[in-house]
């Protein structure tokens, strides 16, 4: 993981599948979605936040996919981080 092998493998497999589907190897559009999830009481306060809109204390997971639904990126932040960031 530290050497980026999983990221490289994911990228290569995504390119191969996109080409198999008759698409360009690199996507030209993406879909972004975020979801706030509750964390357990054992998680340090510095690793979580409050999503005021949903009234959830926890973390926020954000994903980016291409238009085929293939994973491009994942980001985990405190729930208090705004989606625009």
Secondary structure as UniProt FT lines:
FT   TURN            2..3
FT   HELIX           5..20
FT   TURN            21..22
FT   STRAND          30..38
FT   TURN            41..42
FT   HELIX           45..47
FT   STRAND          49..51
FT   TURN            52..55
FT   STRAND          56..66
FT   TURN            67..68
FT   STRAND          71..78
FT   TURN            79..80
FT   TURN            83..84
//
